[in-house]
Amino acid sequence: MSYKSPLVEEGSGHGCGHNIFGAASLGAAVALKNPIEQKKLQGTSKFFGAPAEEIYFGKLWMARAGLFDDLDVCLD
């Protein structure tokens, strides 16, 4: 069961929205996948998680590793 438990009572929270990026991005990938299958279009929808975005520039290391090399478009 999920519950709310602050680290500091009455303290500030984190409100930049990174907490919903994963779910929203997965929803977008599925939204692209469905019309591709239904209309028999050529294409592939890929979903990547991006670690360490606020501190270590996760996508930079993913690009250096070649994860995006076979993509025509990357929606970020």
C-alpha positions, 0 to 999 in steps of 0.5 A: 500500500502506498502512503505519504511520508515526508522526509522533513515534516512540513518541508518542501517537496520536489515539484519539477515533474520528473516523477511523471516523465517515465509514465508519460513517456511510456504512454506516448510510446504506446500511443505511437505503437497502436496506430502503427499496428492498426494502420499497418504502417512501417515503423517501430516505437522504442521506449528508453528510460533516462537515468541520472537526468538532473546530475549526470546527464544520462542521455549523453552517456546513452548516446555515447553508447550508441543506443540512439544510432538506429533511430530516425527521430528521438522525441525527448 
